[in-house]
Amino acid sequence: MKLRLALTSSLVAATFIIGGCGAAAAEDNKTAGISIEHAQGTTRVPVNPRQVIILNPATLDIADALQIPVAGVPQTSTHLPPFLAKYQGKPYLNAGTLFEPDYEALSNAKPDLIIAGGRAHDAYDKLSEIAPTIALDIDNQHFVESLSQRTEQLAAIFGKQPQAKTLLDGFRQKIAALKVKSADAGTAMVLMISGGKMSAYTPGSRFGFVFDVLGFKPAASFAQTGRHGNVVSSEFILQTNPQWLFVLDRDNAIGRKEGQSAQQVLDNPLIRKTAAWQNKHIVYLDSASLYIAGGLQSYSQLMDNISSTLDQQKKP
């Protein structure tokens, strides 16, 4: 994605563009618009837009935390986590699917702003013909900095800067507290299970947050940090013997009912021999939250889950 830019320069640019200082602020106040640097370019958008469509669930996650009014989201074949389930109701326009927006419905709705990106990355040009469009994707390799930038950009558009500061301060405090707890927790592996197969994720990858931000030590290293992880077997997991397993069930996240659950896949003689299994250090994550959404609330809940598990392990 185009978000793969030099983050330092991106953050500096974002500070200038959305900071609201000097001549730029005066111009924005006159035109009631603001320039947003995003994953697919720089776009001038209205301040406090009323008719807002959000196609990327990660951005919807952040917008919901900031209590930003939303007019429409993808609903067909969308499995949002419980805290976002309200957006699948009738008050909200069905904007299509995660991958294919309903261009006719969006054109008829006459939105003031479309926030795309994510799985709708390829639709950017067509969406830009309908309304100002931005893509606030999060850079997994610089997760906290990028998430903070995207939250602040949304806050600047909707006048939610104080709320953003409170949320981000709390988010960073959770990180700091959890890093203290994880320092002596031992090695870990992040697994995604789908269709009975297992993939492991590395630092710097889509689900590298556990390592990059929270400080868990990876039990194994891989050459690739691809979006779909690295295929692993039960034999490999036993050989690397992680002390912690953090598990996402993709089938559960996308609403697929057939096949084995993640718990069933892991319940085998080899995995039972691992330190993670024997010490009851297998943490099943909120898969819909992280796989479908993955914004401020998703990762805040992830930290609450892991922190609670670590606290329980310390009890006599």
Backbone hydrogen bonds, N-H to C=O, Kabsch-Sander energy under -0.5 kcal/mol:
donor,donor_aa,acceptor,acceptor_aa,energy
4,R,1,M,-1.6
5,L,3,L,-3.1
7,L,5,L,-0.6
10,S,6,A,-2.1
11,L,7,L,-2.9
12,V,8,T,-2.2
13,A,9,S,-2.7
14,A,10,S,-2.8
15,T,11,L,-2.4
16,F,12,V,-2.0
17,I,13,A,-2.9
18,I,14,A,-3.1
19,G,15,T,-1.1
24,A,21,C,-0.6
25,A,21,C,-1.0
26,A,22,G,-1.7
27,E,23,A,-2.5
28,D,24,A,-2.4
29,N,25,A,-2.5
30,K,26,A,-1.8
31,T,27,E,-2.1
32,A,28,D,-1.4
33,G,28,D,-1.2
34,I,45,V,-2.6
36,I,43,T,-2.9
37,E,35,S,-0.5
38,H,36,I,-0.5
38,H,41,G,-3.4
39,A,135,A,-2.7
41,G,38,H,-1.2
43,T,36,I,-2.3
45,V,34,I,-3.0
45,V,43,T,-0.6
47,V,32,A,-2.2
48,N,157,I,-3.1
52,V,50,R,-0.9
53,I,113,L,-2.4
54,I,72,G,-2.3
55,L,53,I,-0.5
55,L,115,I,-3.2
56,N,115,I,-0.9
59,T,56,N,-0.7
60,L,56,N,-2.1
61,D,57,P,-2.4
62,I,58,A,-1.4
63,A,59,T,-3.0
64,D,60,L,-2.8
65,A,61,D,-1.6
66,L,62,I,-1.8
67,Q,64,D,-1.1
68,I,63,A,-2.5
71,A,52,V,-3.0
72,G,52,V,-1.4
73,V,93,L,-1.9
75,Q,96,G,-1.5
76,T,96,G,-1.2
78,T,75,Q,-1.7
80,L,78,T,-0.6
84,L,81,P,-2.2
85,A,81,P,-0.6
85,A,82,P,-1.1
87,Y,84,L,-1.8
88,Q,85,A,-2.0
89,G,86,K,-1.5
92,Y,89,G,-1.5
93,L,71,A,-2.8
95,A,73,V,-2.6
95,A,93,L,-1.0
97,T,100,E,-2.2
102,D,95,A,-2.4
103,Y,101,P,-1.2
106,L,102,D,-2.4
107,S,103,Y,-2.6
108,N,104,E,-2.4
109,A,105,A,-1.6
110,K,106,L,-1.0
110,K,107,S,-0.6
112,D,51,Q,-2.5
113,L,51,Q,-1.6
114,I,132,P,-2.6
115,I,53,I,-3.1
116,A,114,I,-0.7
116,A,134,I,-2.8
120,A,117,G,-2.0
121,H,118,G,-1.3
123,A,120,A,-1.5
124,Y,121,H,-1.4
127,L,123,A,-2.4
128,S,124,Y,-2.3
129,E,125,D,-0.7
129,E,126,K,-0.8
130,I,127,L,-1.4
131,A,127,L,-1.9
134,I,114,I,-2.1
137,D,135,A,-0.9
140,N,138,I,-0.8
142,H,139,D,-1.3
143,F,140,N,-0.8
146,S,142,H,-2.7
147,L,143,F,-3.2
148,S,144,V,-2.4
149,Q,145,E,-2.2
150,R,146,S,-2.6
151,T,147,L,-2.2
152,E,148,S,-2.5
153,Q,149,Q,-2.2
154,L,150,R,-2.3
155,A,151,T,-2.3
156,A,152,E,-2.1
157,I,153,Q,-1.9
158,F,154,L,-1.9
159,G,155,A,-0.8
160,K,155,A,-2.8
164,A,160,K,-2.4
165,K,161,Q,-2.3
166,T,162,P,-2.1
167,L,163,Q,-2.4
168,L,164,A,-2.8
169,D,165,K,-2.5
170,G,166,T,-2.0
171,F,167,L,-2.1
172,R,168,L,-2.5
173,Q,169,D,-2.0
174,K,170,G,-1.9
175,I,171,F,-1.8
176,A,172,R,-2.4
177,A,173,Q,-2.3
178,L,174,K,-2.3
179,K,175,I,-2.4
180,V,176,A,-1.2
181,K,177,A,-1.2
182,S,178,L,-2.3
183,A,179,K,-0.9
184,D,181,K,-0.5
185,A,182,S,-1.7
188,A,217,K,-2.7
189,M,244,W,-1.6
190,V,201,Y,-0.6
191,L,189,M,-0.6
191,L,246,F,-3.0
192,M,199,S,-2.8
193,I,248,L,-2.8
194,S,197,K,-2.4
197,K,194,S,-2.0
198,M,232,V,-0.6
199,S,192,M,-2.4
200,A,230,N,-3.1
201,Y,190,V,-2.2
205,S,202,T,-1.6
208,G,205,S,-1.8
210,V,207,F,-0.7
211,F,208,G,-1.2
212,D,208,G,-3.2
213,V,209,F,-1.8
214,L,209,F,-2.1
215,G,211,F,-0.9
216,F,210,V,-2.0
217,K,186,G,-1.1
219,A,188,A,-2.5
229,G,226,G,-1.6
230,N,200,A,-2.4
232,V,198,M,-2.4
237,I,233,S,-2.1
238,L,234,S,-2.4
239,Q,235,E,-2.3
240,T,236,F,-2.5
241,N,237,I,-2.1
243,Q,187,T,-0.6
244,W,187,T,-1.0
245,L,281,H,-2.3
246,F,189,M,-2.7
247,V,245,L,-0.6
247,V,283,V,-2.8
248,L,191,L,-2.6
250,R,193,I,-1.8
250,R,248,L,-0.8
251,D,193,I,-0.8
253,A,249,D,-1.9
254,I,250,R,-2.1
255,G,252,N,-0.7
256,R,251,D,-2.7
257,K,255,G,-0.6
265,V,261,S,-2.2
266,L,262,A,-2.1
267,D,263,Q,-1.1
268,N,266,L,-2.2
272,R,268,N,-2.1
273,K,270,L,-1.2
274,T,271,I,-1.6
276,A,242,P,-1.4
278,Q,274,T,-2.4
279,N,275,A,-2.1
280,K,277,W,-1.5
281,H,276,A,-3.6
283,V,245,L,-3.2
283,V,281,H,-0.6
284,Y,282,I,-0.6
285,L,247,V,-2.8
285,L,283,V,-0.7
287,S,285,L,-1.5
290,L,286,D,-2.1
291,Y,287,S,-3.2
292,I,287,S,-0.5
292,I,288,A,-1.5
293,A,288,A,-1.3
294,G,289,S,-1.3
299,Y,295,G,-2.2
300,S,296,L,-1.5
301,Q,297,Q,-2.6
302,L,298,S,-1.8
303,M,299,Y,-2.0
304,D,300,S,-1.9
305,N,301,Q,-2.3
306,I,302,L,-2.5
307,S,303,M,-2.9
308,S,304,D,-2.3
309,T,305,N,-1.9
310,L,306,I,-2.6
311,D,307,S,-2.2
312,Q,308,S,-2.0
313,Q,309,T,-1.6
314,K,310,L,-0.9
314,K,311,D,-0.6
315,K,311,D,-0.6
315,K,312,Q,-0.8
